Amino acid sequence: MEEEYNALIENKTWHLVPPSKNKNLIDCKWVYRIKKKADGSINRYKAQLVAKGLSKGSSSLVDDIIVTGSSDNAITALLQDLKANFAIKDLGDLHYSLGIEVKKIHNGLLLTQEKYATDLLDRVGMHGCKPAPTPLSSSEQLSLTDGTSVGSEDSSQYRSIVGALQYLTLTRPDLAFSVNKICQFLHAPTTEHWTAAKRILRYVQDTLQLGITFRRSSSTFLSAFTDADWAGCLDDRRSTGDFAIFVGPNLFFWSARKQATVSRSSTEAEYKDLANATAELIWVEALLTELGVKLKEKPSIWCDNLGATYLSANPVFHARTKHIEIDFHFVRERVVNQKLAIRFISSKDQIADAFTKALPVRKLDEFKRNLNLSKGSD
């Protein structure tokens, strides 16, 4: 606490002024926290003086930053500039931040959430439970009417567990579809939804060390795989759309979510997903440009629906596709301007296919390999 106070004084964080009758005073308080390493051992004790803000008793501790870059000299210069103005502590190479563990592997990095997942299993009393080989059964289709309603206390715990599982998908794209599925029942979970959530936790128990890998590559080729499960939801017949975006061989962004409107054909469902993936590709392309990364060729989207693929290249509409005209023009404009290529891929080679359905063990293992998921020693 004394070290924190001295740092505040040295940095001239505040200056004293007489109180004003027409202005409210905001209290402050000391907040104490124990920072732990990925293995659970104590890293250091922290004390921080925080303003309570508008909510009495509220506080924040969001002061750790990650500094990275392609030049070691630039990183060193930045840290020196920061130290000249702020009291900072250089903790060295990144190992653990916000529940994400960073491990160096051959020619790359492995990002896992093993400790976070272990703590989650401990919190719900399932650490050491019987593992499951897949997140959801490939023959099961969940619905709002499945099972019987649970009490308010169980409903609150269900929402808490589902929220925690959502954060776990930051490094576990293999959980994206199953977690998105149980998220659809947050307002009124039943016993069947609880069983599905517990199965996901049992799968997490079986794959605690699994994480996403990023390997060094000279390729900056930007590509996306898109797929949609037409009218797959039993309750409202909306489709589940998904996409996976790669920079070179590395998975950069992924999404699996139910579409906002009902699609009247598989082509419409697939084309909506093409439009969503195109929007994200534009964002990723802009981000890479801002970082000084130049793309040597136009991005490509791989789609396993011939109708959607042809529609992106054919400006002629027919009666069944007039209602998706906005999405058509959005994607078509990129294609005509040579800023995007829509390519056909067979369903058996479609990487994004597993974001729309539950898979059996063999196909799930193949899916994880395609997404660069490993335990580091794999």
C-alpha positions in Angstrom: 0.0 0.0 0.0 2.9 2.4 0.8 4.5 1.6 -2.5 1.3 2.4 -4.4 0.8 5.6 -2.4 4.4 6.8 -3.1 3.9 6.1 -6.8 0.7 8.2 -6.9 2.6 11.1 -5.2 5.6 10.8 -7.4 3.5 10.8 -10.6 1.5 13.8 -9.3 -1.7 12.0 -9.8 -3.8 14.7 -8.1 -3.6 18.2 -6.7 -5.6 19.6 -3.8 -8.4 22.2 -4.5 -11.0 23.7 -2.2 -14.4 21.8 -2.2 -17.2 23.4 -4.3 -20.8 23.4 -3.1 -22.2 22.8 -6.6 -20.0 19.7 -7.2 -20.4 16.2 -5.8 -17.4 14.6 -4.1 -16.5 11.0 -5.0 -15.1 8.8 -2.3 -12.1 6.5 -2.9 -11.0 3.4 -1.1 -8.1 0.9 -1.0 -8.7 -2.4 -2.9 -6.4 -5.4 -2.2 -5.9 -8.3 -4.4 -3.6 -11.3 -4.6 -2.3 -11.9 -8.2 -1.6 -15.5 -8.9 0.4 -17.3 -11.6 -1.1 -19.8 -14.0 -0.2 -22.7 -11.7 -2.1 -21.1 -8.8 0.9 -19.9 -6.8 1.1 -16.4 -5.5 2.8 -13.9 -7.9 2.5 -10.7 -5.8 0.2 -8.8 -3.5 -1.5 -5.7 -5.0 -3.0 -2.6 -3.4 -4.7 0.1 -5.4 -6.5 3.3 -4.5 -9.6 3.6 -6.7 -12.5 6.0 -7.1 -15.9 4.6 -6.2 -17.5 6.4 -9.2 -21.2 6.7 -9.4 -22.0 3.3 -7.8 -21.2 3.2 -4.2 -18.5 0.6 -3.5 -17.6 0.0 -7.1 -14.0 -0.4 -8.0 -11.7 -1.5 -10.8 -8.3 -3.1 -11.0 -8.4 -3.3 -15.7 -4.1 -1.7 -15.2 -2.0 -4.6 -16.7 -1.0 -4.0 -20.3 0.6 -6.2 -23.0 3.3 -4.6 -25.1 4.3 -6.4 -28.3 5.8 -5.5 -31.7 8.1 -6.7 -34.5 11.1 -4.7 -33.2 12.7 -5.4 -29.8 14.3 -1.9 -29.9 10.9 -0.2 -30.3 9.5 -2.2 -27.4 12.4 -1.3 -25.2 12.1 2.4 -26.1 8.3 2.4 -25.4 8.8 0.8 -22.0 11.5 3.4 -21.1 9.1 6.2 -22.1 6.4 4.7 -20.0 8.7 4.4 -17.0 9.7 8.0 -17.3 6.1 9.1 -16.7 4.5 6.2 -14.7 5.5 3.8 -12.0 5.4 0.5 -14.0 6.9 -2.9 -13.4 8.2 -4.9 -16.4 7.1 -8.6 -15.7 9.1 -9.9 -18.7 7.7 -12.3 -21.3 4.0 -12.8 -21.3 2.9 -15.9 -19.5 -0.5 -15.3 -18.0 -3.1 -12.5 -18.5 -6.9 -12.3 -18.0 -7.1 -16.0 -17.4 -5.3 -16.9 -20.6 -2.0 -18.8 -20.4 0.6 -18.1 -23.1 3.2 -20.9 -23.7 6.1 -20.8 -26.2 6.1 -23.8 -28.5 8.2 -24.6 -31.5 8.0 -21.7 -34.0 5.0 -20.2 -32.3 2.7 -19.7 -29.3 0.0 -21.8 -27.5 -2.9 -20.0 -25.8 -4.8 -22.0 -23.3 -7.2 -21.4 -20.4 -6.4 -24.5 -18.4 -6.4 -22.8 -15.0 -9.6 -20.9 -15.8 -11.3 -24.1 -16.9 -10.0 -26.0 -13.8 -11.3 -23.2 -11.5 -14.7 -23.3 -13.3 -15.0 -27.1 -12.8 -14.0 -26.6 -9.1 -16.6 -24.0 -8.7 -19.4 -26.2 -9.9 -18.1 -29.3 -8.1 -17.2 -31.2 -11.3 -13.4 -31.3 -11.2 -12.4 -34.9 -11.8 -15.8 -35.8 -13.2 -16.2 -38.5 -15.8 -15.0 -36.9 -19.1 -17.1 -36.8 -22.3 -15.5 -37.2 -25.7 -17.6 -34.5 -27.4 -19.3 -31.3 -26.1 -22.8 -32.4 -27.3 -24.3 -35.6 -28.6 -24.4 -35.6 -32.4 -27.9 -37.1 -32.3 -29.4 -34.6 -29.8 -31.3 -31.5 -30.8 -32.2 -29.2 -28.0 -35.4 -27.3 -27.9 -37.1 -24.8 -25.6 -39.7 -27.4 -24.6 -37.3 -30.2 -23.7 -37.3 -31.3 -20.0 -39.0 -29.6 -17.0 -38.3 -26.1 -15.7 -35.7 -25.7 -13.0 -36.0 -23.4 -9.9 -34.8 -19.8 -9.8 -31.6 -20.8 -7.9 -30.6 -23.4 -10.5 -31.5 -20.9 -13.3 -29.1 -18.4 -11.8 -26.3 -21.0 -11.6 -27.1 -22.1 -15.2 -26.6 -18.5 -16.4 -23.4 -18.2 -14.4 -21.9 -21.4 -15.9 -23.0 -20.5 -19.4 -21.4 -17.1 -19.1 -18.2 -18.6 -17.8 -18.2 -21.1 -20.8 -18.6 -18.2 -23.2 -15.3 -16.7 -21.9 -13.6 -20.1 -22.4 -14.4 -20.0 -26.1 -11.7 -17.3 -26.4 -9.2 -20.0 -26.9 -11.5 -22.9 -27.6 -13.4 -22.6 -30.9 -14.3 -26.3 -30.6 -16.8 -25.1 -27.9 -18.3 -22.3 -30.0 -21.4 -24.2 -31.4 -22.3 -26.0 -28.2 -22.0 -23.0 -26.0 -24.0 -20.9 -28.4 -26.6 -23.5 -28.3 -27.1 -23.6 -24.6 -27.0 -19.7 -24.5 -30.3 -19.8 -26.3 -32.1 -21.0 -23.2 -30.8 -18.6 -20.6 -34.3 -17.1 -20.0 -35.9 -20.4 -19.1 -33.5 -23.3 -18.7 -34.8 -26.8 -18.2 -33.4 -30.1 -16.9 -32.4 -31.1 -20.4 -30.5 -27.8 -20.9 -28.7 -28.4 -17.6 -27.7 -31.9 -18.7 -26.3 -30.4 -22.0 -24.3 -27.7 -20.0 -22.9 -30.4 -17.7 -21.9 -32.5 -20.7 -19.9 -29.5 -22.1 -18.2 -29.3 -18.7 -17.4 -33.0 -18.8 -15.8 -32.4 -22.3 -13.8 -29.5 -20.8 -12.6 -31.9 -18.1 -11.3 -34.2 -20.9 -9.6 -31.4 -22.8 -8.2 -29.1 -20.1 -4.8 -28.6 -21.8 -6.3 -27.9 -25.2 -5.6 -24.5 -26.7 -5.2 -22.6 -29.9 -1.8 -22.3 -31.6 -0.3 -19.5 -33.6 2.8 -20.4 -35.7 5.2 -18.1 -37.5 4.4 -17.8 -41.2 5.4 -15.6 -44.1 1.9 -15.9 -45.5 -0.5 -13.1 -45.1 -3.3 -14.6 -47.2 -6.6 -13.7 -45.8 -9.3 -16.4 -46.1 -12.6 -17.3 -44.6 -14.8 -20.5 -44.5 -18.5 -20.0 -44.2 -21.4 -22.3 -43.6 -25.0 -22.2 -42.4 -27.4 -24.8 -41.0 -30.6 -23.9 -42.9 -33.7 -23.7 -40.5 -31.8 -25.8 -37.9 -33.5 -24.4 -34.8 -36.6 -26.5 -33.9 -38.2 -23.6 -32.0 -38.2 -20.7 -34.6 -36.6 -22.3 -37.7 -33.8 -19.8 -37.9 -30.5 -20.9 -39.3 -27.2 -21.1 -37.5 -24.5 -19.2 -39.4 -20.8 -19.4 -38.8 -17.5 -18.5 -40.3 -13.8 -18.9 -39.5 -11.2 -16.4 -40.7 -7.6 -17.3 -41.2 -4.5 -15.1 -41.7 -2.1 -17.4 -43.4 -2.4 -20.8 -41.6 -3.5 -19.2 -38.3 -7.1 -19.0 -37.1 -7.8 -15.3 -36.4 -11.5 -15.0 -35.8 -14.5 -17.3 -35.6 -18.2 -17.0 -35.0 -21.2 -19.4 -34.5 -24.5 -17.8 -33.9 -28.2 -18.0 -34.8 -29.2 -15.7 -37.6 -31.5 -12.7 -36.8 -34.2 -13.6 -39.3 -35.7 -16.7 -40.9 -34.3 -17.7 -44.3 -36.6 -19.0 -46.9 -34.0 -21.1 -48.7 -30.6 -22.6 -48.0 -29.1 -20.2 -50.5 -30.4 -17.3 -48.5 -29.1 -18.7 -45.3 -25.7 -19.2 -46.8 -25.6 -15.8 -48.5 -26.5 -14.1 -45.2 -23.4 -15.8 -43.7 -21.3 -14.7 -46.7 -22.3 -11.1 -46.0 -21.4 -11.4 -42.3 -18.1 -13.0 -43.1 -17.4 -10.3 -45.7 -18.0 -7.5 -43.1 -15.6 -9.2 -40.7 -13.0 -9.6 -43.5 -13.2 -5.9 -44.2 -12.5 -5.2 -40.5 -9.6 -7.6 -40.4 -8.1 -6.2 -43.6 -8.3 -2.7 -42.2 -6.7 -3.8 -38.9 -3.8 -5.5 -40.8 -3.3 -2.4 -42.9 -3.1 -0.3 -39.8 -0.5 -2.6 -38.4 1.5 -2.2 -41.6 0.8 -5.7 -43.0 0.3 -5.6 -46.7 -1.9 -8.2 -48.4 -0.3 -9.7 -51.5 -3.6 -11.0 -52.9 -7.3 -10.4 -52.4 -9.1 -12.2 -49.6 -11.1 -15.4 -50.4 -14.2 -16.8 -48.9 -14.8 -20.6 -49.3 -18.5 -21.6 -49.4 -20.0 -25.0 -50.0 -23.3 -23.7 -51.4 -23.3 -23.4 -55.2 -26.3 -21.1 -55.2 -24.7 -18.6 -52.9 -21.4 -18.9 -54.8 -23.0 -18.3 -58.2 -25.1 -15.5 -56.8 -22.1 -13.5 -55.8 -20.9 -13.5 -59.4 -24.2 -13.2 -61.2 -26.0 -9.8 -61.1 -29.3 -11.2 -62.3 -31.9 -11.9 -59.6 -34.8 -14.3 -59.7 -38.0 -14.3 -57.7 -36.6 -16.5 -54.8 -33.6 -14.2 -54.1 -35.0 -10.7 -54.4 -35.6 -10.4 -50.7 -31.8 -10.7 -50.0 -30.9 -7.8 -52.4 -29.0 -5.7 -49.7 -26.7 -8.6 -48.8 -26.2 -9.4 -52.5 -25.1 -5.9 -53.4 -22.8 -5.7 -50.3 -20.9 -8.8 -51.3 -21.2 -8.3 -55.0 -19.6 -4.8 -54.8 -16.5 -6.3 -53.2 -16.3 -9.1 -55.9 -16.8 -6.6 -58.8 -14.1 -4.3 -57.4 -11.6 -7.2 -57.2 -11.4 -6.9 -53.5 -12.9 -10.3 -52.7 -13.1 -13.8 -54.3 -16.0 -16.2 -53.5 -14.9 -19.8 -54.1 -16.7 -23.1 -53.9 -15.6 -25.9 -51.6 -17.1 -29.3 -51.1 -19.0 -29.9 -47.9 -16.5 -32.6 -46.8 -13.7 -30.1 -46.9 -15.6 -27.2 -45.3 -13.8 -26.3 -42.1 -16.7 -24.2 -40.8 -19.2 -27.0 -41.1 -18.6 -28.0 -37.5 -19.6 -24.6 -36.2 -23.2 -25.4 -37.2 -23.7 -28.9 -35.6 -22.6 -31.3 -33.0 -20.0 -33.8 -34.3 -19.1 -37.4 -33.5 -15.6 -38.1 -32.1 -13.7 -38.7 -35.3 -15.0 -35.6 -37.1 -14.5 -33.5 -34.0 -10.8 -34.5 -33.8 -10.4 -33.6 -37.5 -12.1 -30.2 -36.8 -9.8 -29.4 -33.9 -6.7 -30.2 -36.1 -8.0 -27.9 -38.9 -8.4 -25.1 -36.3 -4.9 -25.5 -35.0 -6.0 -26.7 -31.6 -3.4 -28.7 -29.7 -2.0 -29.4 -26.2 1.4 -28.0 -27.1 3.0 -31.5 -27.3 0.8 -32.6 -30.2 
